[in-house]
């Protein structure tokens, strides 16, 4: 079954990355480049996954864009994860309702 | 076994409570996203229980629904989750002398950004019982949140599900923006990755590149550029994420 194949590949690769250094290595990485590269990877990944995909996360690009903009502003002012996420959803819902009933 | 003490375990459990609460909400939105993209709720739960990682799971979802290859899935997971190797490496320096290989192999499964951050903050050495305790509630929260999200995605009205799909992206935004404010390097990497991601998506010449490979390309190039142009000043700052 192809679906279970995907899940097995995901789980095995992710586990191997975590377990191999934890079980085998006892030394520290010395290369500054590798250290910095690994430090930046999470931010690059999350950014590339979010933009432009976030624009297609709701039924209309307008509500998604408004929701994303609200999230960016709140995150800029250091609101918590939950606040940012729920506010983005709330803003998008408001836009969807306006489009549904008022336009 | 002498190295598995109740005291260490409960201490870890307590430290895991705030992580578990955070995971509950993130995995809730993963569950909704998975169901809204056509997966069954139990598949979403199975993915969460076997992977225990947010970005990798969302990318995996995209590759599954796009019908990508297994190689693409493996490469995408490798790049996206590569940071865990650094965390495992870093935390392995703090483990107690009697930390058995079997316990290493089991607790390595729970190496997430947050669990790593809390375990690294432990004064002194880290014992297995503490790691088991620390991992217990976040794992439960991650699984339960996915279950609830998956069921809610099946039951809630379509309009509500559609906007709740924004939640996981909202959290990603909340994770990357504050450090981007504080660090020119992070800011440059975030902007560069976003620009490349848009280019790969909208420029017709790149239309053959799937979403999984797009993330791999953007992550590797943007992170390498960041490490070359904006090397960080001090050593040993892994714990700050």
Interface residues (C-beta under 8 A of the other chain):
Chain A: X3 X5 X6 X7 X9 X10 X11 X13 X14 X15 X17 X18 X19 X20 X21 X22 X23 X25 X26 X28 X29 X32 X33 X34 X35 X36 X37 X38 X39 X40 X41 X42 X43 X44 X45 X46 X47 X48 X49 X50 X51 X52 X53 X54 X57 X58 X59 X63 X64 X67 X68 X71 X72 X74 X75 X76 X78 X79 X80 X81 X82 X83 X84 X85 X86 X87 X88 X89 X92 X93 X96 X100
Chain B: X22 X25 X26 X29 X39 X43 X46 X47 X50 X51 X52 X53 X55 X56 X57 X58 X59 X60 X62 X63 X64 X70 X73 X74 X77 X78 X79 X80 X81 X82 X83 X84 X85 X86 X88 X89 X90 X91 X92 X93 X101 X104 X105 X107 X108 X109 X111 X113 X159 X160 X162 X163 X164 X165 X166 X167 X168 X169 X170 X171 X172 X173 X174 X175 X176 X177 X178 X179 X180 X181 X185 X186 X189 X190 X191 X192 X193 X194 X196 X197 X198 X201 X202 X211 X214 X215 X218 X219 X222 X223 X224 X226 X227 X228 X230 X231 X232 X235 X237 X238 X241
